């Protein structure tokens, strides 16, 4: 199971023992996590959607990609097949 902590890090936990298997730092606090095929997707408080390859267990530029999805943080994140849907905060300019 993957969890985010109060610090900007991602932790993989063994569900049988409850022990941390892997953990690595991420650029921003994660507010939403969801799995899609072989990747873990996260929505962060900085508005970025990021992919994480949990098989590697650390930051990997080839598999850890990011895109600025919202100008502020996430409110929701979902996956359907190869599509990712997000809800987040933005700024209205008039």
Secondary structure by P-SEA (a helix, b strand, c coil): ccccccccbbbbbccccccccbbbbccccccbbbbcccbbbbbcccbbbbbbcccccccccccccccccccccccccccccccccbbbbbbbcc
